[in-house]
């Protein structure tokens, strides 16, 4: 790839966008997302920071992304450029990075190094851009991110992003900047705070809803306008970092507010939130948008909320498949993790999906939950066979990974061999009658080590990436950590 090819790719994507902001303010920020464009532009948080910074007088934000082909960029020695101005990211005084989950840490390393910036904060000085991080990872455990971040905004950054930028653009000395940022109650400065993280910020209700600025066909959610329907969750699922989150639970965005933000020319709307289907007016919102000829997608559907009117509204809104979650393979496991879904509810959801012309039911769940045995998988097989006689069924399986800031924090990973055995048993029982798609047990273990780890585990990502970034490299890097730091049984990675 040449520089000309790179710029052509950027210009092509920009030409397809609606809502791009071109600003030239004195205080410039580059928002560098550690995943490719098609992933980043489906992130409401990333788009919200773009809108927030560009709406602040005297400031502008431009976007940059991990390249689709990292190796090609490395080979060609092409630095990452910001989309709006085609300037190298390293020219910006401040770089903001939003990190969604643990496995994106590799993208953090790649992105900074491709930008020509040392990945480790300890190797940067006043000559380098200031790296300010945030994102969903801060609701759980951002300690593995700490080696790469100069500072991390914990929790909701809708308001604190402005406080942090006030500091960064009024103070030039690095040490003075870090000290001033540490005075922001929700700002984590690893070089000053060590492993002691402050509580996350909780923005005022007046800041809601977050909504996207840019629509593009070149993303996971094609030409979709994203907007929050609610924030947080009032449910208490034991595995979830968003349980009863932020300001005591779920905060509702009024129906009128949501509808007023939807552009008149929008043909697709994505309603975003941890528990969108719990919105008391959710069906009214879907129906109102359908009346305008708008297709609507929801980021979460709880099976106990689905009824005849709800499923009919989803069908009108363009859904051809119904997607929800049960999370546990058996009723016993669902009770253990405080997931209230009952099997009879899922049977009713399958019936409703079929009656309203849906082509498929998709269920997300986990294997490897604490206390899981083969009999739980057998119960899932029986259930899957029953549902598939009603409507084609797809199971999306993720190995359970315990996260910080949840009641299941600290529980061990079941083991790669155990998870693969359970998946093999499930596939054998399905016998082609229903579909089983699972994420990698190996990479779930990597995610687990990082989710339960600290700065040392985060630094090990750098070694793994430099070694080639394959699973074996992560395994070797983690196993090289001092034994005293191993709070989890790393032996579960044995193949």
Buried (B, 14 or more C-beta within 10 A) or exposed (E): BEEEEBBEBBEEBBEBBBBBBEBEBEBBBBBBBBBBBBBBBBBBBBBBBBBBBBEBEEBBBBBBBBBEEBEEBEEBEBBBBBBBBBBBBBBBBBBBBBBBBBBBBBBBBBBBBBBBBBBBBEEBEEEBBBBBBBBBBBBBBBBBBBBBBBBBBBBBBBBBBBBBBBBBBEBEEBEEBBBBBBEBEBBBBBBBBEEEBBEBBBBEEEEBBBBBBBBBEBBEBEBBBBBBBBBBBBBBBBBBBBBBBBEEBBBBBBBEBBBEBBEEEBBBBBBBBBBBBBBEBBBBBBBBBBEEEBBBBBBBBBBBBBEEEBBBBBBBBBBEBBBBBBBBBBBBBBEBBBBEBBBEBBBBBBBBBBBBEBEBBBBBBBBBBBEBEEEBBBBBBEBBBBBBEBBBBBBBBBBBBBBBBBBBBEBBBBBBEBBBBBBEBBBEBBEEBBBBEBEBBBBBBBBBBBBBBBBBBBBBBBBBBEEEBEBBBBBBBBBEBEEEEBEBEBEBBEE
